[in-house]
Amino acid sequence: MLKGNSSSEQNYVLKELELGSDACTGLNSAVVEEILLNLPAEDVVLKCRSVCREWKLLVDSQSHWRERCRREGIEPCNASRTPADWCLFYFMTKKRRNLLKNPRAEDGLNGWIILENGGDRWKIEEVFKPLPNDKNDKCFATSYGLCLKQQVIDLEKEGYSPAFMDQMQPDIRISDWYAPRWDCGCYYEIFVDLLDEEMNPITVFQPEKVFFEQWNDKTWCQMTHVFKNYGPGVRFIRFTHGGQDTQYWAGWYGIRVINSSVEICPAAER
């Protein structure tokens, strides 16, 4: 480990890189490795890697990224599947994000495929009760006929290669928030499919419909699911949800949905 002057050594390296100097190439390899491990990963790839052949070999080594993961507490969600590419595993973990577009109704219904638009159709409404720890003020509201909307996620287009998905089989986490109106009965449904390259289902999450009676407490509920050990071949994720009211009242008295998410989670939760 670097002691005492580690910060100054790091600053020296970055300064020399910015100036285009090759003075830093004479540093001891163990010192360089330690400095690299303490620099931001993006700087290591975009700046340090191009300094010289020796530095490129260090940055490209599996041991560098395996050690970076160890220091940051990043471990595969399945210990039996060691990453073939530790660099890719590191960045895929750090860049974990929601793969659904427009999950908070901020852009109307854009990004969603409308499968069913019954009754008075889907509508964007103000939330009647805030979600826990969230300031979102809009939601998707259903009507007295069945309303269903869908998104299909192309994993390769989102940066998750077939090789990565097949070798790592990272956890796929699903979350969805839903709530009834207090004055009308309704139901909520969701189904999520993991699909192969021909769009055939490999595995499906489809819980029973959730029914709410009239005069309820209009509490927001969260539906969650984690796909694990689903096998090779997953190329797409199909997310579908919606519902309707059960009293067939004109207007938008059916289930409300918001803050849906689909995340690829290569690393174990800490």
C-alpha positions in Angstrom: 0.0 0.0 0.0 1.1 3.6 -0.6 1.8 5.4 2.6 1.8 9.1 3.5 2.3 10.5 0.0 -0.3 8.4 -1.9 -2.4 11.4 -2.6 0.5 13.5 -3.9 1.7 10.5 -6.1 -1.8 10.2 -7.6 -2.0 13.9 -8.3 1.5 13.8 -9.8 0.4 11.0 -12.2 -2.7 12.8 -13.3 -0.9 16.1 -13.8 1.8 14.4 -15.9 -0.8 12.7 -18.0 -2.6 16.0 -18.6 0.7 17.6 -19.7 1.5 14.7 -22.0 4.7 13.9 -20.1 6.3 10.4 -20.0 8.0 11.0 -16.7 5.5 8.9 -14.8 6.4 5.8 -16.9 9.5 5.3 -14.8 7.5 4.6 -11.6 7.8 1.2 -10.0 5.1 -1.2 -11.3 3.8 -1.9 -7.8 3.5 1.8 -7.1 1.7 2.4 -10.4 -0.7 -0.5 -9.7 -1.6 1.0 -6.4 -2.0 4.4 -7.8 -4.3 3.1 -10.6 -6.4 1.3 -8.0 -7.0 4.6 -6.2 -7.9 6.6 -9.3 -11.4 6.8 -10.7 -12.0 3.9 -13.0 -12.9 6.1 -16.0 -9.6 8.0 -15.7 -7.7 4.7 -15.6 -9.4 3.5 -18.9 -9.5 6.8 -20.8 -6.1 8.3 -19.7 -3.8 5.9 -17.9 -4.2 3.1 -20.3 -2.7 5.1 -23.2 0.5 6.1 -21.4 2.7 3.1 -22.4 2.6 -0.6 -23.1 3.3 -1.5 -19.4 0.4 0.6 -18.2 -1.9 -0.8 -20.8 -1.1 -4.3 -19.7 -1.8 -3.3 -16.1 -5.1 -1.7 -16.9 -6.2 -4.6 -19.2 -5.3 -7.3 -16.6 -8.1 -9.3 -15.0 -6.2 -9.0 -11.7 -6.5 -5.1 -11.7 -10.3 -5.2 -12.0 -10.7 -8.2 -9.7 -8.8 -6.3 -7.0 -10.8 -3.1 -7.7 -14.0 -5.1 -7.2 -12.7 -6.7 -4.0 -11.8 -3.3 -2.5 -15.2 -1.8 -3.4 -17.0 -4.9 -2.0 -18.4 -5.8 -5.5 -19.1 -9.6 -5.7 -20.9 -11.7 -8.3 -24.5 -12.4 -7.3 -23.8 -16.0 -7.9 -20.4 -17.0 -6.4 -20.2 -20.1 -8.6 -20.0 -17.9 -11.7 -16.7 -16.1 -11.8 -16.7 -13.2 -14.3 -14.9 -13.9 -17.5 -14.3 -10.2 -17.9 -13.8 -8.4 -14.5 -13.6 -5.0 -16.2 -17.0 -5.5 -17.9 -18.4 -6.9 -14.7 -17.2 -3.8 -12.7 -18.7 -1.3 -15.1 -21.9 -3.2 -15.6 -22.3 -3.2 -11.8 -21.5 0.5 -11.4 -23.8 1.6 -14.2 -26.8 -0.4 -13.0 -29.9 1.5 -14.0 -33.6 1.3 -14.7 -34.0 -0.1 -18.3 -37.7 1.0 -18.6 -38.3 4.3 -20.4 -40.6 6.9 -18.9 -41.5 4.9 -15.8 -42.8 8.0 -13.9 -45.3 9.3 -16.4 -43.2 12.5 -17.0 -43.5 12.1 -20.7 -47.1 11.0 -21.1 -47.4 7.5 -22.4 -44.3 7.8 -24.6 -42.1 4.7 -24.5 -45.0 2.4 -23.8 -46.9 0.0 -26.1 -50.6 0.2 -25.3 -52.0 -3.3 -25.5 -55.4 -2.6 -24.0 -57.0 0.8 -23.8 -60.5 0.0 -22.5 -63.1 2.2 -20.9 -62.1 5.8 -21.1 -58.5 4.7 -21.9 -55.2 5.3 -20.0 -54.8 8.7 -18.4 -51.9 10.6 -16.7 -53.2 11.9 -13.3 -51.8 13.7 -10.3 -51.0 11.3 -7.5 -53.6 11.4 -4.7 -51.1 10.2 -2.1 -47.3 10.4 -2.2 -45.2 7.3 -2.6 -42.9 6.4 0.2 -39.7 8.4 0.0 -40.6 9.8 -3.4 -41.7 13.2 -4.7 -43.2 12.0 -8.0 -46.5 13.8 -8.6 -47.9 11.9 -11.5 -49.1 8.4 -12.2 -50.8 6.2 -14.9 -54.5 5.7 -14.2 -56.7 2.9 -15.6 -60.4 3.0 -16.4 -63.5 0.7 -16.4 -62.2 -1.4 -19.3 -59.0 -3.4 -19.2 -55.9 -1.2 -19.6 -52.5 -2.8 -20.2 -49.2 -1.3 -21.4 -45.9 -2.9 -22.2 -42.2 -2.4 -22.9 -39.8 -4.8 -24.5 -36.2 -4.3 -23.5 -33.4 -5.4 -26.0 -30.6 -6.3 -23.7 -27.8 -6.2 -26.3 -28.9 -2.6 -27.3 -28.7 -1.7 -23.6 -25.1 -2.9 -23.4 -25.6 -6.4 -22.1 -24.0 -8.7 -24.6 -25.2 -12.3 -25.1 -21.9 -13.6 -23.8 -22.2 -11.5 -20.6 -25.8 -12.6 -20.0 -25.1 -16.3 -20.7 -21.9 -16.5 -18.6 -22.9 -14.3 -15.6 -26.7 -14.8 -15.6 -27.0 -11.6 -13.5 -30.0 -11.2 -11.2 -32.9 -9.3 -13.0 -34.8 -7.2 -10.5 -38.4 -6.2 -11.1 -40.3 -3.5 -9.2 -43.7 -1.9 -9.7 -45.8 0.4 -7.5 -49.6 0.3 -7.7 -52.6 1.7 -5.7 -56.4 1.8 -5.8 -58.7 4.8 -5.4 -60.4 4.7 -2.0 -63.9 4.9 -3.4 -64.0 2.2 -6.1 -62.9 -1.5 -6.3 -60.3 -2.4 -8.9 -57.6 -4.9 -9.7 -53.9 -4.9 -10.7 -51.9 -7.4 -12.8 -48.4 -7.8 -14.0 -46.5 -10.3 -16.0 -42.8 -10.2 -17.0 -41.2 -12.6 -19.5 -37.5 -13.3 -20.1 -37.3 -14.0 -23.9 -34.8 -15.7 -26.2 -33.6 -14.3 -29.5 -36.8 -15.6 -31.2 -39.0 -13.9 -28.6 -39.9 -17.2 -27.0 -40.4 -17.2 -23.2 -37.6 -18.8 -21.2 -39.2 -18.0 -17.8 -42.2 -16.0 -16.8 -43.3 -14.0 -13.6 -47.0 -13.8 -13.5 -48.5 -13.5 -10.0 -52.2 -13.7 -9.3 -54.2 -10.5 -9.9 -54.4 -8.2 -6.8 -58.0 -7.1 -6.0 -59.0 -4.1 -3.9 -62.5 -3.6 -2.4 -64.3 -0.3 -2.4 -63.6 2.0 0.6 -60.0 0.9 1.0 -57.2 3.0 2.4 -55.7 3.7 -1.1 -52.2 2.7 0.1 -49.4 2.4 -2.4 -48.1 -1.2 -2.7 -44.9 -2.5 -4.2 -44.6 -5.6 -6.4 -41.1 -7.1 -6.6 -39.5 -10.1 -8.1 -35.9 -11.3 -8.8 -35.1 -13.7 -11.7 -32.2 -15.9 -10.7 -30.5 -18.9 -12.4 -32.7 -18.6 -15.4 -30.2 -20.3 -17.8 -28.5 -19.1 -21.0 -30.3 -17.5 -24.0 -32.0 -14.5 -22.4 -32.0 -11.6 -25.0 -35.1 -9.6 -24.2 -37.3 -8.7 -21.2 -41.0 -8.1 -21.8 -42.7 -6.0 -19.0 -46.5 -5.8 -19.0 -48.8 -4.3 -16.4 -52.2 -2.6 -15.8 -55.7 -3.4 -14.6 -59.1 -1.8 -14.3 -61.9 -0.9 -11.9 -64.4 -3.6 -11.0 -67.5 -1.4 -10.8 -67.5 -0.2 -14.3 -67.7 3.5 -13.5 -67.1 6.0 -16.3 -63.8 7.9 -15.8 -60.6 6.7 -14.2 -61.4 4.7 -11.1 -59.1 1.8 -11.8 -55.7 0.9 -10.5 -52.9 3.5 -10.6 -49.3 2.4 -11.5 -46.0 4.3 -11.3 -42.2 3.9 -10.8 -41.9 0.6 -12.6 -38.3 -0.7 -12.9 -36.3 -3.4 -14.5 -32.6 -3.6 -13.4 -29.7 -5.9 -14.3 -27.8 -6.7 -11.1 -24.5 -8.5 -11.7 -23.3 -8.0 -8.2 -24.6 -9.3 -4.9 -26.6 -6.9 -2.8 -24.6 -5.5 0.2 
